[in-house]
Amino acid sequence: MPVSPLTFGPAPETQTNPQLAANGDRYLAIWSDYRELPRLVTYATRLDADGNVLDPQGIRLGELALPIVKSDGDRWIVIDNRLTFIAIDRDGHIVERRRIVEESTPSVLVAFNGREFLLVWVGGDTGNAIRSALVDRDGRLVTQPSTLPLPSAAALAFNGSRFLLIYPSSRGVWKSAVLDANGTL
């Protein structure tokens, strides 16, 4: 029997790579920390509209490589550089976890078109092609990964009808590419 109530506080050691996404009336914050030394493990917590923490111990997501978080307006998705997909519902439960494709990448860009998520990453057979694929809200491929004829990718957004991808050219000038709602150039 405990002598005093449990007290929760900040995780020990370094915390890195904070990310935040809103789903309408709540937020999901993710970060990685070393509370399981020597492993760098990613955790999440939900926050209400006023910023109050709803999961003080965090939701353990596992050992992820530079994860990002996005929302489809209802639940959140977390995708890392190994193209691992994790869906988290409004109650903080992990409802899907899967590897989208057997590739790894230095970074992944994600945008939601109202139905599916477009992922853009560096990978493929050569290891430096710009690849893209649509995945549904459960992380299943809607379109097979394809290669975009672009030198790089830096940021991705959806405006309600089209995706815009920006990238630096070889001369340091920023350029853009418009993709339709299906992620086609």
Secondary structure by P-SEA (a helix, b strand, c coil): ccccccccccccccccbbbbbbcccbbbbbbccccccccbbbbbbbbccccccccccccccccccbbbbbbcccbbbbbcccbbbbbbccccccccccccccccccbbbbbbcccbbbbbbbbccccccbbbbbbccccccccccccccccccccccccccbbbbbbbccccbbbbbbbcccccc
